[in-house]
Amino acid sequence: MNAGTPSYRRFRFPPEIISHAAWLYYRFCLTFLDVEDLLAKRGVIVSCEAIRQ
């Protein structure tokens, strides 16, 4: 495994969802609640606490 590649083992959500949530949070300076709302509109039910972790 490459040192630059993040490991998503033992996470509840697939790497695509985690990457997209992180991208939304950092790219648009959103709050965790904003990211939760945007993902919910796409059909992904996740809590803001899960996004924080």
mmCIF entry with sequence, helices, sheets and N, C-alpha, C, O atoms, coordinates in Angstrom:
data_MODEL
# 
_entry.id   MODEL 
# 
_entity.id                         1 
_entity.type                       polymer 
_entity.pdbx_number_of_molecules   1 
# 
_entity_poly.entity_id                      1 
_entity_poly.type                           'polypeptide(L)' 
_entity_poly.nstd_linkage                   no 
_entity_poly.nstd_monomer                   no 
_entity_poly.pdbx_seq_one_letter_code       MNAGTPSYRRFRFPPEIISHAAWLYYRFCLTFLDVEDLLAKRGVIVSCEAIRQ 
_entity_poly.pdbx_seq_one_letter_code_can   MNAGTPSYRRFRFPPEIISHAAWLYYRFCLTFLDVEDLLAKRGVIVSCEAIRQ 
_entity_poly.pdbx_strand_id                 A 
# 
loop_
_entity_poly_seq.entity_id 
_entity_poly_seq.num 
_entity_poly_seq.mon_id 
_entity_poly_seq.hetero 
1 1  MET n 
1 2  ASN n 
1 3  ALA n 
1 4  GLY n 
1 5  THR n 
1 6  PRO n 
1 7  SER n 
1 8  TYR n 
1 9  ARG n 
1 10 ARG n 
1 11 PHE n 
1 12 ARG n 
1 13 PHE n 
1 14 PRO n 
1 15 PRO n 
1 16 GLU n 
1 17 ILE n 
1 18 ILE n 
1 19 SER n 
1 20 HIS n 
1 21 ALA n 
1 22 ALA n 
1 23 TRP n 
1 24 LEU n 
1 25 TYR n 
1 26 TYR n 
1 27 ARG n 
1 28 PHE n 
1 29 CYS n 
1 30 LEU n 
1 31 THR n 
1 32 PHE n 
1 33 LEU n 
1 34 ASP n 
1 35 VAL n 
1 36 GLU n 
1 37 ASP n 
1 38 LEU n 
1 39 LEU n 
1 40 ALA n 
1 41 LYS n 
1 42 ARG n 
1 43 GLY n 
1 44 VAL n 
1 45 ILE n 
1 46 VAL n 
1 47 SER n 
1 48 CYS n 
1 49 GLU n 
1 50 ALA n 
1 51 ILE n 
1 52 ARG n 
1 53 GLN n 
# 
_struct_asym.id          A 
_struct_asym.entity_id   1 
# 
loop_
_struct_conf.conf_type_id 
_struct_conf.id 
_struct_conf.pdbx_PDB_helix_id 
_struct_conf.beg_label_comp_id 
_struct_conf.beg_label_asym_id 
_struct_conf.beg_label_seq_id 
_struct_conf.pdbx_beg_PDB_ins_code 
_struct_conf.end_label_comp_id 
_struct_conf.end_label_asym_id 
_struct_conf.end_label_seq_id 
_struct_conf.pdbx_end_PDB_ins_code 
_struct_conf.beg_auth_comp_id 
_struct_conf.beg_auth_asym_id 
_struct_conf.beg_auth_seq_id 
_struct_conf.end_auth_comp_id 
_struct_conf.end_auth_asym_id 
_struct_conf.end_auth_seq_id 
_struct_conf.pdbx_PDB_helix_class 
_struct_conf.details 
_struct_conf.pdbx_PDB_helix_length 
HELX_P HELX_P1 AA1 PRO A 15 ? ARG A 27 ? PRO A 15 ARG A 27 1 ? 13 
HELX_P HELX_P2 AA2 PHE A 32 ? LYS A 41 ? PHE A 32 LYS A 41 1 ? 10 
HELX_P HELX_P3 AA3 CYS A 48 ? ARG A 52 ? CYS A 48 ARG A 52 1 ? 5  
# 
_struct_conf_type.id          HELX_P 
_struct_conf_type.criteria    ? 
_struct_conf_type.reference   ? 
# 
loop_
_atom_site.group_PDB 
_atom_site.id 
_atom_site.type_symbol 
_atom_site.label_atom_id 
_atom_site.label_alt_id 
_atom_site.label_comp_id 
_atom_site.label_asym_id 
_atom_site.label_entity_id 
_atom_site.label_seq_id 
_atom_site.pdbx_PDB_ins_code 
_atom_site.Cartn_x 
_atom_site.Cartn_y 
_atom_site.Cartn_z 
_atom_site.occupancy 
_atom_site.B_iso_or_equiv 
_atom_site.pdbx_formal_charge 
_atom_site.auth_seq_id 
_atom_site.auth_comp_id 
_atom_site.auth_asym_id 
_atom_site.auth_atom_id 
_atom_site.pdbx_PDB_model_num 
ATOM 1   N N  . MET A 1 1  ? 0.846   -1.176 0.000  1.00 0.00 ? 1  MET A N  1 
ATOM 2   C CA . MET A 1 1  ? 0.000   0.000  0.000  1.00 0.00 ? 1  MET A CA 1 
ATOM 3   C C  . MET A 1 1  ? 0.888   1.234  0.000  1.00 0.00 ? 1  MET A C  1 
ATOM 4   O O  . MET A 1 1  ? 1.900   1.284  0.699  1.00 0.00 ? 1  MET A O  1 
ATOM 5   N N  . ASN A 1 2  ? 0.510   2.206  -0.771 1.00 0.00 ? 2  ASN A N  1 
ATOM 6   C CA . ASN A 1 2  ? 1.256   3.458  -0.879 1.00 0.00 ? 2  ASN A CA 1 
ATOM 7   C C  . ASN A 1 2  ? 1.041   4.294  0.383  1.00 0.00 ? 2  ASN A C  1 
ATOM 8   O O  . ASN A 1 2  ? -0.053  4.300  0.948  1.00 0.00 ? 2  ASN A O  1 
ATOM 9   N N  . ALA A 1 3  ? 2.067   4.986  0.815  1.00 0.00 ? 3  ALA A N  1 
ATOM 10  C CA . ALA A 1 3  ? 1.956   5.803  2.031  1.00 0.00 ? 3  ALA A CA 1 
ATOM 11  C C  . ALA A 1 3  ? 0.971   6.954  1.868  1.00 0.00 ? 3  ALA A C  1 
ATOM 12  O O  . ALA A 1 3  ? 0.409   7.419  2.859  1.00 0.00 ? 3  ALA A O  1 
ATOM 13  N N  . GLY A 1 4  ? 0.744   7.428  0.631  1.00 0.00 ? 4  GLY A N  1 
ATOM 14  C CA . GLY A 1 4  ? -0.168  8.539  0.386  1.00 0.00 ? 4  GLY A CA 1 
ATOM 15  C C  . GLY A 1 4  ? -1.617  8.127  0.246  1.00 0.00 ? 4  GLY A C  1 
ATOM 16  O O  . GLY A 1 4  ? -2.501  8.984  0.245  1.00 0.00 ? 4  GLY A O  1 
ATOM 17  N N  . THR A 1 5  ? -1.885  6.828  0.128  1.00 0.00 ? 5  THR A N  1 
ATOM 18  C CA . THR A 1 5  ? -3.247  6.343  -0.047 1.00 0.00 ? 5  THR A CA 1 
ATOM 19  C C  . THR A 1 5  ? -3.901  6.129  1.311  1.00 0.00 ? 5  THR A C  1 
ATOM 20  O O  . THR A 1 5  ? -3.382  5.374  2.132  1.00 0.00 ? 5  THR A O  1 
ATOM 21  N N  . PRO A 1 6  ? -5.045  6.790  1.563  1.00 0.00 ? 6  PRO A N  1 
ATOM 22  C CA . PRO A 1 6  ? -5.705  6.600  2.861  1.00 0.00 ? 6  PRO A CA 1 
ATOM 23  C C  . PRO A 1 6  ? -6.315  5.205  2.968  1.00 0.00 ? 6  PRO A C  1 
ATOM 24  O O  . PRO A 1 6  ? -6.778  4.645  1.974  1.00 0.00 ? 6  PRO A O  1 
ATOM 25  N N  . SER A 1 7  ? -6.314  4.661  4.150  1.00 0.00 ? 7  SER A N  1 
ATOM 26  C CA . SER A 1 7  ? -6.911  3.351  4.403  1.00 0.00 ? 7  SER A CA 1 
ATOM 27  C C  . SER A 1 7  ? -8.308  3.565  4.972  1.00 0.00 ? 7  SER A C  1 
ATOM 28  O O  . SER A 1 7  ? -8.480  4.305  5.941  1.00 0.00 ? 7  SER A O  1 
ATOM 29  N N  . TYR A 1 8  ? -9.301  2.924  4.375  1.00 0.00 ? 8  TYR A N  1 
ATOM 30  C CA . TYR A 1 8  ? -10.682 3.050  4.828  1.00 0.00 ? 8  TYR A CA 1 
ATOM 31  C C  . TYR A 1 8  ? -11.173 1.774  5.494  1.00 0.00 ? 8  TYR A C  1 
ATOM 32  O O  . TYR A 1 8  ? -12.379 1.540  5.565  1.00 0.00 ? 8  TYR A O  1 
ATOM 33  N N  . ARG A 1 9  ? -10.264 0.951  5.981  1.00 0.00 ? 9  ARG A N  1 
ATOM 34  C CA . ARG A 1 9  ? -10.660 -0.274 6.655  1.00 0.00 ? 9  ARG A CA 1 
ATOM 35  C C  . ARG A 1 9  ? -11.425 0.060  7.928  1.00 0.00 ? 9  ARG A C  1 
ATOM 36  O O  . ARG A 1 9  ? -11.121 1.028  8.625  1.00 0.00 ? 9  ARG A O  1 
ATOM 37  N N  . ARG A 1 10 ? -12.427 -0.770 8.214  1.00 0.00 ? 10 ARG A N  1 
ATOM 38  C CA . ARG A 1 10 ? -13.256 -0.654 9.417  1.00 0.00 ? 10 ARG A CA 1 
ATOM 39  C C  . ARG A 1 10 ? -14.137 0.596  9.428  1.00 0.00 ? 10 ARG A C  1 
ATOM 40  O O  . ARG A 1 10 ? -14.625 0.986  10.488 1.00 0.00 ? 10 ARG A O  1 
ATOM 41  N N  . PHE A 1 11 ? -14.350 1.231  8.278  1.00 0.00 ? 11 PHE A N  1 
ATOM 42  C CA . PHE A 1 11 ? -15.272 2.360  8.204  1.00 0.00 ? 11 PHE A CA 1 
ATOM 43  C C  . PHE A 1 11 ? -16.613 1.858  7.705  1.00 0.00 ? 11 PHE A C  1 
ATOM 44  O O  . PHE A 1 11 ? -16.679 0.878  6.962  1.00 0.00 ? 11 PHE A O  1 
ATOM 45  N N  . ARG A 1 12 ? -17.667 2.518  8.105  1.00 0.00 ? 12 ARG A N  1 
ATOM 46  C CA . ARG A 1 12 ? -19.026 2.099  7.765  1.00 0.00 ? 12 ARG A CA 1 
ATOM 47  C C  . ARG A 1 12 ? -19.371 2.396  6.307  1.00 0.00 ? 12 ARG A C  1 
ATOM 48  O O  . ARG A 1 12 ? -20.097 1.628  5.677  1.00 0.00 ? 12 ARG A O  1 
ATOM 49  N N  . PHE A 1 13 ? -18.863 3.489  5.772  1.00 0.00 ? 13 PHE A N  1 
ATOM 50  C CA . PHE A 1 13 ? -19.224 3.934  4.437  1.00 0.00 ? 13 PHE A CA 1 
ATOM 51  C C  . PHE A 1 13 ? -18.112 3.633  3.441  1.00 0.00 ? 13 PHE A C  1 
ATOM 52  O O  . PHE A 1 13 ? -16.944 3.548  3.820  1.00 0.00 ? 13 PHE A O  1 
ATOM 53  N N  . PRO A 1 14 ? -18.472 3.469  2.163  1.00 0.00 ? 14 PRO A N  1 
ATOM 54  C CA . PRO A 1 14 ? -17.446 3.205  1.150  1.00 0.00 ? 14 PRO A CA 1 
ATOM 55  C C  . PRO A 1 14 ? -16.521 4.407  0.960  1.00 0.00 ? 14 PRO A C  1 
ATOM 56  O O  . PRO A 1 14 ? -16.895 5.534  1.284  1.00 0.00 ? 14 PRO A O  1 
ATOM 57  N N  . PRO A 1 15 ? -15.333 4.174  0.442  1.00 0.00 ? 15 PRO A N  1 
ATOM 58  C CA . PRO A 1 15 ? -14.364 5.258  0.258  1.00 0.00 ? 15 PRO A CA 1 
ATOM 59  C C  . PRO A 1 15 ? -14.884 6.417  -0.590 1.00 0.00 ? 15 PRO A C  1 
ATOM 60  O O  . PRO A 1 15 ? -14.495 7.563  -0.363 1.00 0.00 ? 15 PRO A O  1 
ATOM 61  N N  . GLU A 1 16 ? -15.753 6.142  -1.560 1.00 0.00 ? 16 GLU A N  1 
ATOM 62  C CA . GLU A 1 16 ? -16.286 7.209  -2.408 1.00 0.00 ? 16 GLU A CA 1 
ATOM 63  C C  . GLU A 1 16 ? -17.112 8.205  -1.600 1.00 0.00 ? 16 GLU A C  1 
ATOM 64  O O  . GLU A 1 16 ? -17.022 9.412  -1.826 1.00 0.00 ? 16 GLU A O  1 
ATOM 65  N N  . ILE A 1 17 ? -17.910 7.710  -0.667 1.00 0.00 ? 17 ILE A N  1 
ATOM 66  C CA . ILE A 1 17 ? -18.746 8.578  0.168  1.00 0.00 ? 17 ILE A CA 1 
ATOM 67  C C  . ILE A 1 17 ? -17.872 9.393  1.108  1.00 0.00 ? 17 ILE A C  1 
ATOM 68  O O  . ILE A 1 17 ? -18.088 10.593 1.279  1.00 0.00 ? 17 ILE A O  1 
ATOM 69  N N  . ILE A 1 18 ? -16.891 8.748  1.714  1.00 0.00 ? 18 ILE A N  1 
ATOM 70  C CA . ILE A 1 18 ? -15.991 9.448  2.635  1.00 0.00 ? 18 ILE A CA 1 
ATOM 71  C C  . ILE A 1 18 ? -15.226 10.543 1.901  1.00 0.00 ? 18 ILE A C  1 
ATOM 72  O O  . ILE A 1 18 ? -15.104 11.664 2.395  1.00 0.00 ? 18 ILE A O  1 
ATOM 73  N N  . SER A 1 19 ? -14.713 10.214 0.725  1.00 0.00 ? 19 SER A N  1 
ATOM 74  C CA . SER A 1 19 ? -13.965 11.196 -0.069 1.00 0.00 ? 19 SER A CA 1 
ATOM 75  C C  . SER A 1 19 ? -14.842 12.371 -0.478 1.00 0.00 ? 19 SER A C  1 
ATOM 76  O O  . SER A 1 19 ? -14.410 13.523 -0.427 1.00 0.00 ? 19 SER A O  1 
ATOM 77  N N  . HIS A 1 20 ? -16.074 12.079 -0.882 1.00 0.00 ? 20 HIS A N  1 
ATOM 78  C CA . HIS A 1 20 ? -16.972 13.143 -1.312 1.00 0.00 ? 20 HIS A CA 1 
ATOM 79  C C  . HIS A 1 20 ? -17.344 14.063 -0.151 1.00 0.00 ? 20 HIS A C  1 
ATOM 80  O O  . HIS A 1 20 ? -17.404 15.281 -0.320 1.00 0.00 ? 20 HIS A O  1 
ATOM 81  N N  . ALA A 1 21 ? -17.591 13.492 1.017  1.00 0.00 ? 21 ALA A N  1 
ATOM 82  C CA . ALA A 1 21 ? -17.918 14.299 2.198  1.00 0.00 ? 21 ALA A CA 1 
ATOM 83  C C  . ALA A 1 21 ? -16.742 15.186 2.586  1.00 0.00 ? 21 ALA A C  1 
ATOM 84  O O  . ALA A 1 21 ? -16.929 16.361 2.905  1.00 0.00 ? 21 ALA A O  1 
ATOM 85  N N  . ALA A 1 22 ? -15.541 14.636 2.561  1.00 0.00 ? 22 ALA A N  1 
ATOM 86  C CA . ALA A 1 22 ? -14.355 15.438 2.887  1.00 0.00 ? 22 ALA A CA 1 
ATOM 87  C C  . ALA A 1 22 ? -14.138 16.537 1.856  1.00 0.00 ? 22 ALA A C  1 
ATOM 88  O O  . ALA A 1 22 ? -13.772 17.659 2.207  1.00 0.00 ? 22 ALA A O  1 
ATOM 89  N N  . TRP A 1 23 ? -14.363 16.217 0.586  1.00 0.00 ? 23 TRP A N  1 
ATOM 90  C CA . TRP A 1 23 ? -14.206 17.213 -0.477 1.00 0.00 ? 23 TRP A CA 1 
ATOM 91  C C  . TRP A 1 23 ? -15.202 18.359 -0.294 1.00 0.00 ? 23 TRP A C  1 
ATOM 92  O O  . TRP A 1 23 ? -14.827 19.526 -0.402 1.00 0.00 ? 23 TRP A O  1 
ATOM 93  N N  . LEU A 1 24 ? -16.468 18.035 -0.018 1.00 0.00 ? 24 LEU A N  1 
ATOM 94  C CA . LEU A 1 24 ? -17.473 19.070 0.205  1.00 0.00 ? 24 LEU A CA 1 
ATOM 95  C C  . LEU A 1 24 ? -17.091 19.963 1.381  1.00 0.00 ? 24 LEU A C  1 
ATOM 96  O O  . LEU A 1 24 ? -17.186 21.188 1.304  1.00 0.00 ? 24 LEU A O  1 
ATOM 97  N N  . TYR A 1 25 ? -16.656 19.328 2.476  1.00 0.00 ? 25 TYR A N  1 
ATOM 98  C CA . TYR A 1 25 ? -16.334 20.064 3.701  1.00 0.00 ? 25 TYR A CA 1 
ATOM 99  C C  . TYR A 1 25 ? -15.193 21.052 3.472  1.00 0.00 ? 25 TYR A C  1 
ATOM 100 O O  . TYR A 1 25 ? -15.288 22.211 3.875  1.00 0.00 ? 25 TYR A O  1 
ATOM 101 N N  . TYR A 1 26 ? -14.130 20.609 2.838  1.00 0.00 ? 26 TYR A N  1 
ATOM 102 C CA . TYR A 1 26 ? -12.960 21.473 2.670  1.00 0.00 ? 26 TYR A CA 1 
ATOM 103 C C  . TYR A 1 26 ? -13.072 22.415 1.472  1.00 0.00 ? 26 TYR A C  1 
ATOM 104 O O  . TYR A 1 26 ? -12.592 23.546 1.535  1.00 0.00 ? 26 TYR A O  1 
ATOM 105 N N  . ARG A 1 27 ? -13.694 21.969 0.389  1.00 0.00 ? 27 ARG A N  1 
ATOM 106 C CA . ARG A 1 27 ? -13.755 22.790 -0.837 1.00 0.00 ? 27 ARG A CA 1 
ATOM 107 C C  . ARG A 1 27 ? -14.668 23.998 -0.662 1.00 0.00 ? 27 ARG A C  1 
ATOM 108 O O  . ARG A 1 27 ? -14.352 25.086 -1.142 1.00 0.00 ? 27 ARG A O  1 
ATOM 109 N N  . PHE A 1 28 ? -15.789 23.819 0.017  1.00 0.00 ? 28 PHE A N  1 
ATOM 110 C CA . PHE A 1 28 ? -16.781 24.882 0.117  1.00 0.00 ? 28 PHE A CA 1 
ATOM 111 C C  . PHE A 1 28 ? -16.904 25.462 1.524  1.00 0.00 ? 28 PHE A C  1 
ATOM 112 O O  . PHE A 1 28 ? -17.826 26.233 1.787  1.00 0.00 ? 28 PHE A O  1 
ATOM 113 N N  . CYS A 1 29 ? -15.998 25.109 2.430  1.00 0.00 ? 29 CYS A N  1 
ATOM 114 C CA . CYS A 1 29 ? -16.008 25.624 3.814  1.00 0.00 ? 29 CYS A CA 1 
ATOM 115 C C  . CYS A 1 29 ? -17.384 25.444 4.468  1.00 0.00 ? 29 CYS A C  1 
ATOM 116 O O  . CYS A 1 29 ? -17.944 26.386 5.028  1.00 0.00 ? 29 CYS A O  1 
ATOM 117 N N  . LEU A 1 30 ? -17.910 24.234 4.387  1.00 0.00 ? 30 LEU A N  1 
ATOM 118 C CA . LEU A 1 30 ? -19.221 23.930 4.951  1.00 0.00 ? 30 LEU A CA 1 
ATOM 119 C C  . LEU A 1 30 ? -19.088 23.413 6.377  1.00 0.00 ? 30 LEU A C  1 
ATOM 120 O O  . LEU A 1 30 ? -18.010 22.998 6.803  1.00 0.00 ? 30 LEU A O  1 
ATOM 121 N N  . THR A 1 31 ? -20.183 23.444 7.098  1.00 0.00 ? 31 THR A N  1 
ATOM 122 C CA . THR A 1 31 ? -20.222 22.830 8.422  1.00 0.00 ? 31 THR A CA 1 
ATOM 123 C C  . THR A 1 31 ? -20.568 21.351 8.257  1.00 0.00 ? 31 THR A C  1 
ATOM 124 O O  . THR A 1 31 ? -20.977 20.915 7.180  1.00 0.00 ? 31 THR A O  1 
ATOM 125 N N  . PHE A 1 32 ? -20.400 20.590 9.331  1.00 0.00 ? 32 PHE A N  1 
ATOM 126 C CA . PHE A 1 32 ? -20.750 19.180 9.279  1.00 0.00 ? 32 PHE A CA 1 
ATOM 127 C C  . PHE A 1 32 ? -22.233 18.995 9.001  1.00 0.00 ? 32 PHE A C  1 
ATOM 128 O O  . PHE A 1 32 ? -22.623 18.058 8.305  1.00 0.00 ? 32 PHE A O  1 
ATOM 129 N N  . LEU A 1 33 ? -23.063 19.883 9.541  1.00 0.00 ? 33 LEU A N  1 
ATOM 130 C CA . LEU A 1 33 ? -24.511 19.799 9.297  1.00 0.00 ? 33 LEU A CA 1 
ATOM 131 C C  . LEU A 1 33 ? -24.843 20.078 7.834  1.00 0.00 ? 33 LEU A C  1 
ATOM 132 O O  . LEU A 1 33 ? -25.746 19.454 7.274  1.00 0.00 ? 33 LEU A O  1 
ATOM 133 N N  . ASP A 1 34 ? -24.122 21.007 7.211  1.00 0.00 ? 34 ASP A N  1 
ATOM 134 C CA . ASP A 1 34 ? -24.336 21.280 5.792  1.00 0.00 ? 34 ASP A CA 1 
ATOM 135 C C  . ASP A 1 34 ? -23.990 20.068 4.937  1.00 0.00 ? 34 ASP A C  1 
ATOM 136 O O  . ASP A 1 34 ? -24.721 19.722 4.009  1.00 0.00 ? 34 ASP A O  1 
ATOM 137 N N  . VAL A 1 35 ? -22.876 19.429 5.256  1.00 0.00 ? 35 VAL A N  1 
ATOM 138 C CA . VAL A 1 35 ? -22.471 18.232 4.513  1.00 0.00 ? 35 VAL A CA 1 
ATOM 139 C C  . VAL A 1 35 ? -23.490 17.118 4.725  1.00 0.00 ? 35 VAL A C  1 
ATOM 140 O O  . VAL A 1 35 ? -23.828 16.398 3.786  1.00 0.00 ? 35 VAL A O  1 
ATOM 141 N N  . GLU A 1 36 ? -23.978 16.975 5.950  1.00 0.00 ? 36 GLU A N  1 
ATOM 142 C CA . GLU A 1 36 ? -25.005 15.971 6.235  1.00 0.00 ? 36 GLU A CA 1 
ATOM 143 C C  . GLU A 1 36 ? -26.247 16.216 5.380  1.00 0.00 ? 36 GLU A C  1 
ATOM 144 O O  . GLU A 1 36 ? -26.804 15.272 4.818  1.00 0.00 ? 36 GLU A O  1 
ATOM 145 N N  . ASP A 1 37 ? -26.685 17.464 5.274  1.00 0.00 ? 37 ASP A N  1 
ATOM 146 C CA . ASP A 1 37 ? -27.866 17.800 4.466  1.00 0.00 ? 37 ASP A CA 1 
ATOM 147 C C  . ASP A 1 37 ? -27.631 17.516 2.981  1.00 0.00 ? 37 ASP A C  1 
ATOM 148 O O  . ASP A 1 37 ? -28.508 16.970 2.312  1.00 0.00 ? 37 ASP A O  1 
ATOM 149 N N  . LEU A 1 38 ? -26.469 17.878 2.467  1.00 0.00 ? 38 LEU A N  1 
ATOM 150 C CA . LEU A 1 38 ? -26.179 17.641 1.055  1.00 0.00 ? 38 LEU A CA 1 
ATOM 151 C C  . LEU A 1 38 ? -26.127 16.147 0.726  1.00 0.00 ? 38 LEU A C  1 
ATOM 152 O O  . LEU A 1 38 ? -26.618 15.725 -0.321 1.00 0.00 ? 38 LEU A O  1 
ATOM 153 N N  . LEU A 1 39 ? -25.541 15.357 1.607  1.00 0.00 ? 39 LEU A N  1 
ATOM 154 C CA . LEU A 1 39 ? -25.503 13.916 1.378  1.00 0.00 ? 39 LEU A CA 1 
ATOM 155 C C  . LEU A 1 39 ? -26.890 13.304 1.507  1.00 0.00 ? 39 LEU A C  1 
ATOM 156 O O  . LEU A 1 39 ? -27.218 12.367 0.780  1.00 0.00 ? 39 LEU A O  1 
ATOM 157 N N  . ALA A 1 40 ? -27.710 13.820 2.421  1.00 0.00 ? 40 ALA A N  1 
ATOM 158 C CA . ALA A 1 40 ? -29.076 13.307 2.575  1.00 0.00 ? 40 ALA A CA 1 
ATOM 159 C C  . ALA A 1 40 ? -29.894 13.546 1.311  1.00 0.00 ? 40 ALA A C  1 
ATOM 160 O O  . ALA A 1 40 ? -30.724 12.715 0.943  1.00 0.00 ? 40 ALA A O  1 
ATOM 161 N N  . LYS A 1 41 ? -29.666 14.664 0.651  1.00 0.00 ? 41 LYS A N  1 
ATOM 162 C CA . LYS A 1 41 ? -30.370 14.936 -0.608 1.00 0.00 ? 41 LYS A CA 1 
ATOM 163 C C  . LYS A 1 41 ? -29.963 13.960 -1.698 1.00 0.00 ? 41 LYS A C  1 
ATOM 164 O O  . LYS A 1 41 ? -30.703 13.758 -2.661 1.00 0.00 ? 41 LYS A O  1 
ATOM 165 N N  . ARG A 1 42 ? -28.796 13.357 -1.554 1.00 0.00 ? 42 ARG A N  1 
ATOM 166 C CA . ARG A 1 42 ? -28.324 12.363 -2.521 1.00 0.00 ? 42 ARG A CA 1 
ATOM 167 C C  . ARG A 1 42 ? -28.652 10.939 -2.079 1.00 0.00 ? 42 ARG A C  1 
ATOM 168 O O  . ARG A 1 42 ? -28.273 9.976  -2.745 1.00 0.00 ? 42 ARG A O  1 
ATOM 169 N N  . GLY A 1 43 ? -29.359 10.805 -0.951 1.00 0.00 ? 43 GLY A N  1 
ATOM 170 C CA . GLY A 1 43 ? -29.799 9.499  -0.495 1.00 0.00 ? 43 GLY A CA 1 
ATOM 171 C C  . GLY A 1 43 ? -28.850 8.804  0.460  1.00 0.00 ? 43 GLY A C  1 
ATOM 172 O O  . GLY A 1 43 ? -29.033 7.622  0.752  1.00 0.00 ? 43 GLY A O  1 
ATOM 173 N N  . VAL A 1 44 ? -27.845 9.503  0.953  1.00 0.00 ? 44 VAL A N  1 
ATOM 174 C CA . VAL A 1 44 ? -26.898 8.920  1.906  1.00 0.00 ? 44 VAL A CA 1 
ATOM 175 C C  . VAL A 1 44 ? -27.254 9.438  3.293  1.00 0.00 ? 44 VAL A C  1 
ATOM 176 O O  . VAL A 1 44 ? -27.112 10.627 3.575  1.00 0.00 ? 44 VAL A O  1 
ATOM 177 N N  . ILE A 1 45 ? -27.712 8.552  4.145  1.00 0.00 ? 45 ILE A N  1 
ATOM 178 C CA . ILE A 1 45 ? -28.101 8.934  5.496  1.00 0.00 ? 45 ILE A CA 1 
ATOM 179 C C  . ILE A 1 45 ? -26.879 8.768  6.404  1.00 0.00 ? 45 ILE A C  1 
ATOM 180 O O  . ILE A 1 45 ? -26.419 7.656  6.662  1.00 0.00 ? 45 ILE A O  1 
ATOM 181 N N  . VAL A 1 46 ? -26.380 9.882  6.867  1.00 0.00 ? 46 VAL A N  1 
ATOM 182 C CA . VAL A 1 46 ? -25.187 9.900  7.707  1.00 0.00 ? 46 VAL A CA 1 
ATOM 183 C C  . VAL A 1 46 ? -25.351 11.017 8.733  1.00 0.00 ? 46 VAL A C  1 
ATOM 184 O O  . VAL A 1 46 ? -25.948 12.052 8.436  1.00 0.00 ? 46 VAL A O  1 
ATOM 185 N N  . SER A 1 47 ? -24.827 10.812 9.927  1.00 0.00 ? 47 SER A N  1 
ATOM 186 C CA . SER A 1 47 ? -24.928 11.858 10.948 1.00 0.00 ? 47 SER A CA 1 
ATOM 187 C C  . SER A 1 47 ? -23.729 12.801 10.832 1.00 0.00 ? 47 SER A C  1 
ATOM 188 O O  . SER A 1 47 ? -22.692 12.443 10.274 1.00 0.00 ? 47 SER A O  1 
ATOM 189 N N  . CYS A 1 48 ? -23.889 13.989 11.360 1.00 0.00 ? 48 CYS A N  1 
ATOM 190 C CA . CYS A 1 48 ? -22.786 14.947 11.329 1.00 0.00 ? 48 CYS A CA 1 
ATOM 191 C C  . CYS A 1 48 ? -21.628 14.453 12.183 1.00 0.00 ? 48 CYS A C  1 
ATOM 192 O O  . CYS A 1 48 ? -20.477 14.802 11.921 1.00 0.00 ? 48 CYS A O  1 
ATOM 193 N N  . GLU A 1 49 ? -21.916 13.643 13.205 1.00 0.00 ? 49 GLU A N  1 
ATOM 194 C CA . GLU A 1 49 ? -20.851 13.073 14.036 1.00 0.00 ? 49 GLU A CA 1 
ATOM 195 C C  . GLU A 1 49 ? -20.017 12.073 13.235 1.00 0.00 ? 49 GLU A C  1 
ATOM 196 O O  . GLU A 1 49 ? -18.800 11.999 13.408 1.00 0.00 ? 49 GLU A O  1 
ATOM 197 N N  . ALA A 1 50 ? -20.664 11.309 12.365 1.00 0.00 ? 50 ALA A N  1 
ATOM 198 C CA . ALA A 1 50 ? -19.912 10.379 11.507 1.00 0.00 ? 50 ALA A CA 1 
ATOM 199 C C  . ALA A 1 50 ? -19.022 11.143 10.537 1.00 0.00 ? 50 ALA A C  1 
ATOM 200 O O  . ALA A 1 50 ? -17.916 10.697 10.232 1.00 0.00 ? 50 ALA A O  1 
ATOM 201 N N  . ILE A 1 51 ? -19.480 12.266 10.056 1.00 0.00 ? 51 ILE A N  1 
ATOM 202 C CA . ILE A 1 51 ? -18.671 13.085 9.147  1.00 0.00 ? 51 ILE A CA 1 
ATOM 203 C C  . ILE A 1 51 ? -17.482 13.664 9.894  1.00 0.00 ? 51 ILE A C  1 
ATOM 204 O O  . ILE A 1 51 ? -16.376 13.719 9.355  1.00 0.00 ? 51 ILE A O  1 
ATOM 205 N N  . ARG A 1 52 ? -17.695 14.090 11.112 1.00 0.00 ? 52 ARG A N  1 
ATOM 206 C CA . ARG A 1 52 ? -16.605 14.643 11.910 1.00 0.00 ? 52 ARG A CA 1 
ATOM 207 C C  . ARG A 1 52 ? -15.487 13.632 12.123 1.00 0.00 ? 52 ARG A C  1 
ATOM 208 O O  . ARG A 1 52 ? -14.307 13.983 12.091 1.00 0.00 ? 52 ARG A O  1 
ATOM 209 N N  . GLN A 1 53 ? -15.859 12.394 12.337 1.00 0.00 ? 53 GLN A N  1 
ATOM 210 C CA . GLN A 1 53 ? -14.861 11.351 12.585 1.00 0.00 ? 53 GLN A CA 1 
ATOM 211 C C  . GLN A 1 53 ? -14.134 11.026 11.319 1.00 0.00 ? 53 GLN A C  1 
ATOM 212 O O  . GLN A 1 53 ? -13.250 10.169 11.317 1.00 0.00 ? 53 GLN A O  1 
# 
